[in-house]
Amino acid sequence: EEQTEFDVELTSFGEAKIPVMKAVKELLGLGLKEAKEFVEGAPATLKAGVKKEEAEEMKAKLEEAGGKVELK
């Protein structure tokens, strides 16, 4: 059976902390301080139980910013 819901986990911000913070801020609607704390706390689950399309979209946006992401 194919998995239909995924957890999007930020595993690392790599070398690009600020761009990843901006992407997290945009995706989750957080303030800058909250986004910074979230990114610095990696690995952390961004969203749980999201559909495959949304999970892949989030992953692409974060990886484009320089972050490392896993779908679980």
N, CA, C and O atoms as a GROMACS GRO file, in nm:
protein
  288
    1GLU      N    1   0.084  -0.119   0.000
    1GLU     CA    2   0.000   0.000   0.000
    1GLU      C    3   0.088   0.125   0.000
    1GLU      O    4   0.184   0.136   0.077
    2GLU      N    5   0.056   0.218  -0.086
    2GLU     CA    6   0.135   0.340  -0.099
    2GLU      C    7   0.104   0.436   0.015
    2GLU      O    8  -0.011   0.455   0.054
    3GLN      N    9   0.209   0.496   0.067
    3GLN     CA   10   0.195   0.594   0.175
    3GLN      C   11   0.129   0.719   0.119
    3GLN      O   12   0.168   0.768   0.012
    4THR      N   13   0.027   0.773   0.190
    4THR     CA   14  -0.044   0.890   0.141
    4THR      C   15  -0.020   1.013   0.227
    4THR      O   16  -0.044   1.126   0.183
    5GLU      N   17   0.026   0.993   0.350
    5GLU     CA   18   0.055   1.107   0.437
    5GLU      C   19   0.200   1.102   0.481
    5GLU      O   20   0.255   0.996   0.511
    6PHE      N   21   0.261   1.219   0.484
    6PHE     CA   22   0.404   1.227   0.514
    6PHE      C   23   0.430   1.331   0.622
    6PHE      O   24   0.354   1.426   0.640
    7ASP      N   25   0.539   1.310   0.694
    7ASP     CA   26   0.590   1.410   0.787
    7ASP      C   27   0.710   1.475   0.717
    7ASP      O   28   0.798   1.405   0.666
    8VAL      N   29   0.713   1.606   0.716
    8VAL     CA   30   0.822   1.680   0.654
    8VAL      C   31   0.918   1.721   0.764
    8VAL      O   32   0.882   1.800   0.852
    9GLU      N   33   1.040   1.667   0.761
    9GLU     CA   34   1.138   1.695   0.866
    9GLU      C   35   1.259   1.768   0.811
    9GLU      O   36   1.324   1.724   0.716
   10LEU      N   37   1.288   1.882   0.872
   10LEU     CA   38   1.410   1.955   0.840
   10LEU      C   39   1.522   1.890   0.920
   10LEU      O   40   1.522   1.896   1.043
   11THR      N   41   1.618   1.828   0.851
   11THR     CA   42   1.725   1.759   0.921
   11THR      C   43   1.845   1.850   0.944
   11THR      O   44   1.921   1.829   1.039
   12SER      N   45   1.863   1.950   0.856
   12SER     CA   46   1.977   2.040   0.869
   12SER      C   47   1.955   2.163   0.781
   12SER      O   48   1.885   2.156   0.680
   13PHE      N   49   2.014   2.275   0.822
   13PHE     CA   50   2.005   2.394   0.736
   13PHE      C   51   2.130   2.410   0.650
   13PHE      O   52   2.140   2.506   0.574
   14GLY      N   53   2.224   2.317   0.663
   14GLY     CA   54   2.344   2.319   0.580
   14GLY      C   55   2.423   2.448   0.598
   14GLY      O   56   2.445   2.492   0.711
   15GLU      N   57   2.465   2.505   0.488
   15GLU     CA   58   2.545   2.628   0.490
   15GLU      C   59   2.457   2.752   0.475
   15GLU      O   60   2.507   2.865   0.472
   16ALA      N   61   2.325   2.732   0.466
   16ALA     CA   62   2.236   2.841   0.426
   16ALA      C   63   2.130   2.869   0.532
   16ALA      O   64   2.010   2.855   0.506
   17LYS      N   65   2.173   2.908   0.649
   17LYS     CA   66   2.080   2.929   0.760
   17LYS      C   67   1.973   3.035   0.730
   17LYS      O   68   1.854   3.010   0.753
   18ILE      N   69   2.013   3.150   0.680
   18ILE     CA   70   1.916   3.259   0.658
   18ILE      C   71   1.815   3.226   0.549
   18ILE      O   72   1.695   3.246   0.571
   19PRO      N   73   1.857   3.175   0.432
   19PRO     CA   74   1.755   3.138   0.332
   19PRO      C   75   1.659   3.030   0.382
   19PRO      O   76   1.540   3.034   0.351
   20VAL      N   77   1.711   2.934   0.458
   20VAL     CA   78   1.625   2.828   0.513
   20VAL      C   79   1.528   2.888   0.615
   20VAL      O   80   1.412   2.850   0.620
   21MET      N   81   1.577   2.982   0.697
   21MET     CA   82   1.488   3.050   0.792
   21MET      C   83   1.375   3.122   0.719
   21MET      O   84   1.259   3.115   0.762
   22LYS      N   85   1.407   3.188   0.611
   22LYS     CA   86   1.305   3.260   0.534
   22LYS      C   87   1.202   3.162   0.476
   22LYS      O   88   1.083   3.192   0.476
   23ALA      N   89   1.248   3.047   0.427
   23ALA     CA   90   1.158   2.947   0.371
   23ALA      C   91   1.067   2.890   0.480
   23ALA      O   92   0.947   2.874   0.457
   24VAL      N   93   1.123   2.860   0.597
   24VAL     CA   94   1.043   2.809   0.709
   24VAL      C   95   0.941   2.914   0.753
   24VAL      O   96   0.825   2.882   0.778
   25LYS      N   97   0.984   3.038   0.761
   25LYS     CA   98   0.897   3.149   0.800
   25LYS      C   99   0.777   3.157   0.705
   25LYS      O  100   0.663   3.171   0.749
   26GLU      N  101   0.805   3.147   0.576
   26GLU     CA  102   0.699   3.154   0.475
   26GLU      C  103   0.606   3.032   0.481
   26GLU      O  104   0.484   3.046   0.478
   27LEU      N  105   0.665   2.912   0.490
   27LEU     CA  106   0.585   2.789   0.488
   27LEU      C  107   0.495   2.774   0.610
   27LEU      O  108   0.383   2.724   0.600
   28LEU      N  109   0.545   2.816   0.726
   28LEU     CA  110   0.469   2.795   0.850
   28LEU      C  111   0.400   2.920   0.901
   28LEU      O  112   0.324   2.914   0.998
   29GLY      N  113   0.427   3.034   0.838
   29GLY     CA  114   0.366   3.159   0.883
   29GLY      C  115   0.417   3.203   1.019
   29GLY      O  116   0.343   3.259   1.100
   30LEU      N  117   0.544   3.177   1.045
   30LEU     CA  118   0.605   3.213   1.173
   30LEU      C  119   0.667   3.351   1.166
   30LEU      O  120   0.689   3.406   1.058
   31GLY      N  121   0.695   3.407   1.282
   31GLY     CA  122   0.774   3.528   1.289
   31GLY      C  123   0.920   3.492   1.271
   31GLY      O  124   0.957   3.375   1.275
   32LEU      N  125   1.003   3.592   1.250
   32LEU     CA  126   1.146   3.567   1.224
   32LEU      C  127   1.213   3.496   1.342
   32LEU      O  128   1.293   3.405   1.321
   33LYS      N  129   1.182   3.538   1.464
   33LYS     CA  130   1.243   3.477   1.583
   33LYS      C  131   1.205   3.329   1.594
   33LYS      O  132   1.289   3.244   1.621
   34GLU      N  133   1.076   3.300   1.573
   34GLU     CA  134   1.029   3.161   1.582
   34GLU      C  135   1.092   3.076   1.472
   34GLU      O  136   1.130   2.961   1.497
   35ALA      N  137   1.102   3.130   1.351
   35ALA     CA  138   1.163   3.056   1.240
   35ALA      C  139   1.310   3.027   1.271
   35ALA      O  140   1.358   2.918   1.243
   36LYS      N  141   1.380   3.125   1.327
   36LYS     CA  142   1.522   3.108   1.363
   36LYS      C  143   1.537   2.996   1.466
   36LYS      O  144   1.624   2.910   1.453
   37GLU      N  145   1.453   2.998   1.570
   37GLU     CA  146   1.460   2.895   1.674
   37GLU      C  147   1.428   2.757   1.616
   37GLU      O  148   1.491   2.658   1.653
   38PHE      N  149   1.331   2.752   1.525
   38PHE     CA  150   1.294   2.625   1.464
   38PHE      C  151   1.410   2.568   1.384
   38PHE      O  152   1.445   2.450   1.398
   39VAL      N  153   1.471   2.652   1.300
   39VAL     CA  154   1.582   2.608   1.214
   39VAL      C  155   1.701   2.566   1.298
   39VAL      O  156   1.764   2.464   1.269
   40GLU      N  157   1.733   2.642   1.402
   40GLU     CA  158   1.847   2.608   1.488
   40GLU      C  159   1.821   2.481   1.569
   40GLU      O  160   1.916   2.418   1.615
   41GLY      N  161   1.695   2.443   1.585
   41GLY     CA  162   1.660   2.323   1.659
   41GLY      C  163   1.656   2.197   1.573
   41GLY      O  164   1.616   2.091   1.620
   42ALA      N  165   1.698   2.209   1.447
   42ALA     CA  166   1.694   2.094   1.356
   42ALA      C  167   1.779   1.980   1.411
   42ALA      O  168   1.884   2.008   1.470
   43PRO      N  169   1.740   1.857   1.396
   43PRO     CA  170   1.627   1.810   1.317
   43PRO      C  171   1.494   1.835   1.388
   43PRO      O  172   1.481   1.817   1.509
   44ALA      N  173   1.395   1.878   1.310
   44ALA     CA  174   1.263   1.907   1.364
   44ALA      C  175   1.158   1.884   1.256
   44ALA      O  176   1.184   1.906   1.137
   45THR      N  177   1.041   1.839   1.298
   45THR     CA  178   0.932   1.814   1.204
   45THR      C  179   0.862   1.944   1.172
   45THR      O  180   0.811   2.013   1.260
   46LEU      N  181   0.860   1.977   1.044
   46LEU     CA  182   0.796   2.099   0.995
   46LEU      C  183   0.644   2.084   0.999
   46LEU      O  184   0.573   2.165   1.058
   47LYS      N  185   0.597   1.977   0.936
   47LYS     CA  186   0.454   1.948   0.934
   47LYS      C  187   0.437   1.797   0.934
   47LYS      O  188   0.517   1.725   0.876
   48ALA      N  189   0.333   1.751   1.001
   48ALA     CA  190   0.305   1.607   1.008
   48ALA      C  191   0.173   1.577   0.938
   48ALA      O  192   0.079   1.657   0.942
   49GLY      N  193   0.168   1.462   0.874
   49GLY     CA  194   0.045   1.415   0.813
   49GLY      C  195  -0.001   1.496   0.693
   49GLY      O  196  -0.122   1.516   0.675
   50VAL      N  197   0.092   1.542   0.610
   50VAL     CA  198   0.052   1.618   0.492
   50VAL      C  199   0.049   1.528   0.369
   50VAL      O  200   0.117   1.426   0.364
   51LYS      N  201  -0.030   1.567   0.271
   51LYS     CA  202  -0.041   1.490   0.148
   51LYS      C  203   0.091   1.495   0.071
   51LYS      O  204   0.172   1.587   0.088
   52LYS      N  205   0.111   1.394  -0.014
   52LYS     CA  206   0.237   1.379  -0.087
   52LYS      C  207   0.274   1.504  -0.166
   52LYS      O  208   0.390   1.547  -0.164
   53GLU      N  209   0.177   1.563  -0.237
   53GLU     CA  210   0.206   1.681  -0.320
   53GLU      C  211   0.258   1.797  -0.235
   53GLU      O  212   0.356   1.861  -0.270
   54GLU      N  213   0.189   1.823  -0.123
   54GLU     CA  214   0.230   1.933  -0.034
   54GLU      C  215   0.366   1.905   0.027
   54GLU      O  216   0.450   1.995   0.038
   55ALA      N  217   0.389   1.781   0.068
   55ALA     CA  218   0.517   1.743   0.128
   55ALA      C  219   0.631   1.763   0.028
   55ALA      O  220   0.737   1.816   0.064
   56GLU      N  221   0.610   1.722  -0.096
   56GLU     CA  222   0.714   1.736  -0.198
   56GLU      C  223   0.739   1.883  -0.231
   56GLU      O  224   0.852   1.923  -0.257
   57GLU      N  225   0.632   1.963  -0.230
   57GLU     CA  226   0.644   2.107  -0.255
   57GLU      C  227   0.727   2.174  -0.145
   57GLU      O  228   0.815   2.255  -0.172
   58MET      N  229   0.698   2.138  -0.019
   58MET     CA  230   0.772   2.193   0.094
   58MET      C  231   0.918   2.151   0.087
   58MET      O  232   1.008   2.232   0.110
   59LYS      N  233   0.941   2.024   0.056
   59LYS     CA  234   1.078   1.972   0.046
   59LYS      C  235   1.155   2.048  -0.060
   59LYS      O  236   1.269   2.089  -0.037
   60ALA      N  237   1.094   2.067  -0.176
   60ALA     CA  238   1.161   2.137  -0.287
   60ALA      C  239   1.197   2.279  -0.246
   60ALA      O  240   1.307   2.326  -0.275
   61LYS      N  241   1.106   2.348  -0.180
   61LYS     CA  242   1.129   2.487  -0.141
   61LYS      C  243   1.245   2.496  -0.040
   61LYS      O  244   1.330   2.584  -0.050
   62LEU      N  245   1.247   2.404   0.056
   62LEU     CA  246   1.352   2.405   0.157
   62LEU      C  247   1.488   2.365   0.100
   62LEU      O  248   1.590   2.423   0.136
   63GLU      N  249   1.488   2.266   0.011
   63GLU     CA  250   1.614   2.224  -0.050
   63GLU      C  251   1.668   2.333  -0.142
   63GLU      O  252   1.789   2.352  -0.151
   64GLU      N  253   1.579   2.404  -0.210
   64GLU     CA  254   1.621   2.516  -0.295
   64GLU      C  255   1.689   2.624  -0.212
   64GLU      O  256   1.782   2.691  -0.258
   65ALA      N  257   1.641   2.640  -0.088
   65ALA     CA  258   1.700   2.739   0.003
   65ALA      C  259   1.832   2.689   0.064
   65ALA      O  260   1.907   2.768   0.121
   66GLY      N  261   1.859   2.559   0.051
   66GLY     CA  262   1.985   2.505   0.101
   66GLY      C  263   1.970   2.409   0.217
   66GLY      O  264   2.071   2.361   0.270
   67GLY      N  265   1.848   2.380   0.259
   67GLY     CA  266   1.826   2.290   0.371
   67GLY      C  267   1.826   2.145   0.330
   67GLY      O  268   1.814   2.113   0.212
   68LYS      N  269   1.838   2.058   0.427
   68LYS     CA  270   1.829   1.913   0.406
   68LYS      C  271   1.697   1.868   0.466
   68LYS      O  272   1.666   1.899   0.580
   69VAL      N  273   1.619   1.793   0.386
   69VAL     CA  274   1.484   1.756   0.426
   69VAL      C  275   1.461   1.608   0.403
   69VAL      O  276   1.510   1.551   0.306
   70GLU      N  277   1.386   1.546   0.493
   70GLU     CA  278   1.344   1.406   0.477
   70GLU      C  279   1.193   1.400   0.484
   70GLU      O  280   1.130   1.471   0.562
   71LEU      N  281   1.136   1.313   0.402
   71LEU     CA  282   0.992   1.284   0.410
   71LEU      C  283   0.980   1.148   0.477
   71LEU      O  284   1.041   1.051   0.434
   72LYS      N  285   0.900   1.143   0.581
   72LYS     CA  286   0.885   1.017   0.654
   72LYS      C  287   0.741   0.973   0.653
   72LYS      O  288   0.708   0.869   0.710
   0.00000   0.00000   0.00000
